[in-house]
Amino acid sequence: MDKDFLHGGISSDEAIKRLGFVGPNVLDLKKPTILGSIISEFTKPFYLYQNFMVWTWFPYWYYYMAIVNTVVRVTAGLIVSLFQYSSDMDLYRLMVTDGTVEVIRDGIMTRVDQVHVVPGDIVRLSPGVAYFDMVVLQGTSPLVDESALTGEVHPVAKRQLDAANAHRSYDPKLDKTSTISAGTTILECREEEGTEGDLAIVTQTGSFTAKGKLLSDVLSYERHKFKFDSEVMCVLAILAIEAAILLAIVFTVIEDNWEYSWFYAMFVLGTVFPPLLPSVFVVSVGISCRRLQRKRITCTDSRGILIAGKVKRAFFDKTGTLTNQGLTFLSANSGTELQTMLESVGVTDPTLKLGLATCHTLHAAKSGALIGPAVDRMAFSAVSAKIQDEKSITFEGTSVAYLKRFEFDHHSMTQSVVIRNGDESTVFVKGSPEAISKLCVQSSLPSNFHEMTRLSARNASNGNLSSQDCELCHAMITGDNILTGVYIAKQSGLIGQDENVVIGNCVIDGVIEWVNAADDSPASMPIVSESLALTGEVWRYLLSSDPNTALTLAPHIKVFGRCTPNDKVSIVTYFVEQGQTSLFCGDGGNDCGALKAAHVGIALSDAEASVVAPFTSLDKTITSVLDVLKEGRCALASALAAYKYMIMYGQVESINQVANAYLSITFTEWCWVFMDGIWTITMSFSLPLAQAAKKLSPKRPTASILGLHTMASACGVLGINFLFLVIGLLALYSQDWFQCRKWGSTDVSNVLTIGDNYETSVIFIISGYQYIASAAAFNFGYTFRANWFRNYIFVFFFALWTALQFGATLSASNLSCIWRLNCDNDHAVRFVTGTEPEAIYNPWNTTVMPMEFRWILFVLMVVNLILVCAWDYFVVNNATFVTKVLRRLPVQPSDTEPLAYEKKTSTSIISSNQTTGISSQDAVREPLI
């Protein structure tokens, strides 16, 4: 680049012109506010419907219940709004542009606001966040943290643009080592004044930056659909039909003026669609998100937690993910015959020492620490060398100059340097054994080269491994040797120690070479008793030449070796397109594409918020995968439990209202307060507080609200509840002391005077406790959540409301008089809206029932509780009933069924055995998660 331009920059007029053309350097996202989140939430259709419904309470005399109903809706809406505001703020912090930067304009170094920087500006680098894309033109390897953008765990040193490439245009991919992207953080650079510091030219600003494009993808990302997303309209249609039927019944049975009938019908309609129903999923997700944060796992997309609950296939990077961070250097040797690692320790050959000292991509930070890949750091530390600057090193007291340094190429799997040592110029090239073998004359290789490199790969280990027994379809994707991947997979439990592995090693003249991993002997065909391992080369060949075979073999591949970053994206994308909910866990920038391609990406990184993946493990441990999966399954199971409870609440109350209309009675004020307010709020909001199970379940929770499991649970509990309500009323009608209340038409519309009767008492005792008992049934942890008694807040409320309900049933006191049951005028209390105690409104001035009958009601409540819990725990969730039903249904083959393969042609195209009944077209597809 012209030095005059480098030190002169663009003119101020040109900067203004470019600013008008490309716009300010901002990512145009309005800063979220709590008020804005609240308004957005409460203008959604469901809340508008509820706002329309609530006014029916005021002319219905129950204006206090209008207040309670409003409190319920507002509470739910505020909680949802706060969760959404928190999520929006996390994204906004990633997008905000702040501060100033020094730029050269009109030949003068001046400080301008970050938002006024334009492409073509020459800027002086300084430590801090970069807000635009730029390429280094003058510098001494500024040190950059890219973890927030790519997930790369180690700092990266950037070099100034190579003048040897002046013949071509700048390319962000080809010149990646000189590019500093927006969203990264500059850790170190030369901070000299003026043009003597590190200089870079701005290439992109605003939404055109790498960060802007990533965030645009995040904002335009279409959430993977769950089954309940498509089923919710069916549920609303079913409830609408039910509401129409109930309204017709209400208009028929209420023999009063039409205004009262209409308002009562609107009251019934309002309970068919519970006000808390839309919030249960958001609350469950928010609770799990907070728990993950306490485990140092950040989440930029809370909706991904529910998707994590349905993950079926998990992919892991090897180095730094399944293995510990870092490497241990054992040995390096050369000669006509190679030795094993155990036979040689250290480095003795002078030429090999020089190669280890020079052939690397390391840089020295100001602190003296080596910055670069772990394998380079460990090899460099094994020899007596020191980095002087970017152009030379000190090796055994001698200065060695670099003539040219090339970065590691993922496509060729090599990295090389050209050095001058004294009067000699030497080229060093390093890479994988396969890559080096292709570059060399075969006769020049050691006689046992292939044997020893494969032996070393087969027995290599990168330290202690983290393994967990999780019932998932899992696979490893690594850029390392395929045999090393198989070894690590066995050590970490992805493959059984004694399990044979068939490797698709390479493609020779259109034929896949299959070998046994144990002894390199030829393998004629993969079979079900053997796991499969493929190199990236074989995977690419299958996808392009025989996609049907790839489809058949894919579920059985446990290790993908020698994979480039593009191969990783291809593998993950393939399984996503097959409908399998997939997870990828990786620790470096090479995994960036795969992390974004997966349904659930977990980056092992120091960045608290990363746009490369919805989840980031700050502790950089693979156990974070288990935490995310367990919390995902817990959140999904809790959301379904809360959903079933809300449906049950609406159904029970609707039945009660229709029964009241038929009997020309109603509940007293405090009954409505507890049923519509206190019980519903405490039970529904404490249900999702259940902790995640300690061990990952072998099964995934359902995401279907119309599936057999959900419907069997909800309808079974509802049926039992209805049965006991009928039994309670029949028991009342069979009592000798009972007299049915008869009302005149003028009395029915006075809702304050028709609540003191035995029918109301029995319905409230039986159905009121069903609000509590049903929640207990849905609180069972099963295999996705912790034991029911560990949901301490829920257990507290359950015990409290049970004690109050049992006490009010068995005793005639001021407590029971709160609900106007088992009450006389001596213990009467005031209404919710009253100031003085209200006398009992019936001819007997009492609602006290005989003690024997109270014990009958007590027994009915206890048996009701036992049966709903037994139904949900033993019948539904232990699958004794569901399994029998499923066994009678035609079962489609799954990817866990045994398969056998036979060679079909000389090109090694593999097809499924006809005896299995599965063709190569079969695949496990889940279009809805």
Number of C-alpha atoms within 10 A of each C-alpha: 9 7 8 9 14 20 19 19 22 21 15 12 11 15 19 14 13 17 18 11 10 15 17 18 23 21 23 14 11 9 13 17 14 15 12 13 20 19 14 12 18 20 12 10 10 15 18 11 14 18 17 12 18 20 17 20 19 14 12 18 14 18 16 16 21 19 17 19 21 18 14 19 22 17 14 21 22 19 16 22 23 18 20 21 19 18 18 17 16 19 22 18 11 19 23 14 21 13 11 13 19 20 29 25 22 16 16 16 19 14 14 14 14 21 21 17 29 28 19 17 23 29 28 28 24 21 15 14 18 21 30 30 25 26 25 27 20 21 20 19 23 25 24 23 25 26 28 24 25 26 29 23 22 19 18 23 25 21 23 20 21 13 9 8 10 10 7 7 8 15 9 17 9 9 17 16 20 23 25 31 26 23 26 21 22 21 17 19 23 20 15 12 10 17 20 13 18 23 28 26 23 22 21 23 29 25 21 19 21 20 27 24 14 17 21 14 13 19 11 9 9 8 12 15 12 18 18 19 15 13 15 14 11 14 14 13 12 11 18 15 12 16 21 13 11 20 20 12 15 23 17 12 16 23 17 15 12 11 12 18 20 16 18 23 24 21 20 22 21 20 21 25 23 20 24 22 19 17 20 25 22 20 23 29 25 24 17 28 26 16 18 20 14 10 15 16 27 26 25 24 18 21 19 22 28 28 25 26 26 25 21 18 20 21 26 22 25 24 22 22 22 25 22 17 16 15 18 12 17 14 17 20 18 13 10 11 12 20 18 14 18 8 9 14 13 15 18 14 13 9 12 16 22 21 22 23 26 29 24 25 19 21 24 18 17 11 6 10 11 19 18 17 15 18 13 19 22 17 23 24 14 17 19 13 21 20 20 14 14 16 13 17 19 17 18 14 10 11 17 22 20 20 14 14 19 15 14 15 12 16 11 14 19 17 19 21 20 17 23 16 14 10 6 7 12 14 15 18 15 17 16 16 16 14 14 16 15 10 9 10 9 11 7 9 16 15 14 12 17 15 12 17 18 18 16 17 18 20 13 16 17 18 15 13 18 15 16 14 12 15 13 16 18 21 22 24 32 27 23 20 22 27 27 23 28 28 20 27 22 16 19 19 15 22 22 13 12 8 12 15 25 25 31 27 23 19 18 10 7 13 15 20 18 23 21 20 23 15 9 14 11 13 16 15 18 25 19 13 12 17 20 26 32 24 26 26 19 23 26 18 18 19 16 10 13 14 16 19 19 24 20 21 21 19 20 20 21 23 30 31 30 22 26 22 19 15 23 27 20 20 22 25 19 18 20 20 13 14 16 25 25 25 28 29 30 32 31 22 20 19 28 23 21 29 30 23 23 26 24 29 28 29 38 28 27 21 21 17 25 25 25 28 33 24 30 31 28 19 14 22 19 25 16 23 24 16 20 27 27 27 29 29 32 31 34 29 30 32 24 24 27 28 23 26 29 25 21 23 28 23 20 21 21 22 18 22 22 21 18 21 22 15 17 22 25 27 25 24 21 19 22 20 20 17 20 22 19 15 20 21 18 16 25 24 18 22 25 29 22 28 23 25 19 14 16 22 18 12 13 22 20 21 24 20 21 17 13 14 18 20 15 19 21 23 14 18 28 21 12 17 26 19 12 20 25 13 15 21 16 11 14 21 15 9 11 7 9 13 12 11 15 11 12 10 13 9 15 21 22 13 17 17 16 21 25 26 29 23 25 25 24 21 21 23 25 26 24 23 23 26 24 24 24 25 29 22 23 25 31 24 24 15 22 30 29 19 17 19 14 15 20 14 17 24 18 13 16 19 13 11 20 16 12 12 21 19 15 23 26 20 18 20 19 18 20 24 24 21 27 33 32 28 27 21 15 14 20 23 23 16 17 14 11 9 9 10 13 14 18 24 16 14 8 10 15 22 23 22 21 12 14 10 15 20 14 14 23 19 12 18 26 14 13 24 22 14 18 26 21 15 18 24 19 13 17 21 21 13 15 11 13 15 14 10 11 12 9 8 9 7 8 9 14 13 17 11 9 12 21 17 19 16 15 11 10 9 14 18 20 21 21 22 15 12 9 13 10 20 17 16 13 16 20 16 16 14 15 16 22
